[in-house]
Every structure is written in structure tokens, then in C-alpha cells.
Amino acid sequence: IRLSGKVPDEDIEIRYTGLRPGEKLYEELITDGEGIVRTSHEKILVLESCDCWNGFQSRQNYANWLFGQIAELEELALMHDGRAIRRKMKEIVPEYEAWDGKSVFSSREWNERETWRGGELNQRSEGKGERERLGEGAN
């Protein structure tokens, strides 16, 4: 505001409304159990080096597990199962705190739309309006 030559609360009203759903006051960069080590400065912490890969013994084992979890998340997303997605996220990242907000689309709205996946148009309803709007004509 000041960089624009304006004065807060004089030229532009500032209204404090609180946090919006899902918004954070701070970001946790380090979580419990990560091997936090204190330094000589009270405000500087470092993480202890560990080759344990979350108990998977190797980077490859951990990568295989993680890619499997992501594949499961993709399947749940294709089924539009928000609750199962949140449970899976909590399973993968125990510190995850789900926000139980509303979906962008209701189930009915989603089923009436056409969606893009992998560059191909997948018809999710009997309507042709979206393809016509995109200039593909009615087939």
C-alpha cells in the first residue's frame, strides 16, 4: 500500500477478518520425530542426518512406497471420494489436518460436466454443449 503512495487506514481501509478456512498462521518446517538438534544459538535448530528413509531402509524402498500411495490417491480422486482422500492423506502424512470444506462441484454438477484427462476429452454426461463450445461440433 505504501509503495503505491497510499496510507493504510486513511486512503485504503484495512479490515481484519481472521483466518479463512484452511489458512495457516505459520508453516511447520520441522515436525516432532525428525531428529531436531539444538545449536549454540537458541533460535537456530538443525536436523540430524538420517539414512533411515522413514523406516524403509533405502531411498528406493521409500520411493516405491510413496509412488504406490500417490497412485492410490489418484484412484480415490477419480472416484471423487473426498473422505477417503483425506483418510489416505492422513495415513501418508500423520501431521496432515484435513479441512472439511465443500467441494468445488456438487456430485450432480460434476456428472453434468465433461472433463479433460491425459489430453483426451472424457464425456461424463449425455450433453454435447461443452464440446460444441470448444468448437469440436456435435458428434
C-alpha positions, 0 to 999 in steps of 0.5 A, a space after each residue: 500500500 505504501 509503495 503505491 503512495 497510499 496510507 493504510 487506514 486513511 486512503 485504503 481501509 484495512 479490515 481484519 477478518 481472521 483466518 479463512 478456512 484452511 489458512 495457516 498462521 505459520 508453516 511447520 518446517 520441522 515436525 516432532 520425530 525428525 531428529 531436531 538438534 539444538 545449536 549454540 544459538 537458541 533460535 537456530 535448530 538443525 536436523 540430524 542426518 538420517 539414512 533411515 528413509 522413514 523406516 524403509 531402509 533405502 531411498 528406493 524402498 521409500 520411493 516405491 512406497 510413496 509412488 504406490 500411495 500417490 497412485 492410490 490417491 489418484 484412484 480415490 480422486 477419480 472416484 471423487 471420494 473426498 473422505 477417503 482422500 483425506 483418510 489416505 492423506 492422513 495415513 501418508 502424512 500423520 501431521 496432515 489436518 484435513 479441512 472439511 470444506 465443500 467441494 468445488 462441484 456438487 456430485 450432480 454438477 460434476 456428472 453434468 460436466 465433461 472433463 479433460 484427462 491425459 489430453 483426451 476429452 472424457 464425456 461424463 454426461 449425455 450433453 454435447 454443449 461443452 464440446 460444441 463450445 470448444 468448437 469440436 461440433 456435435 458428434 
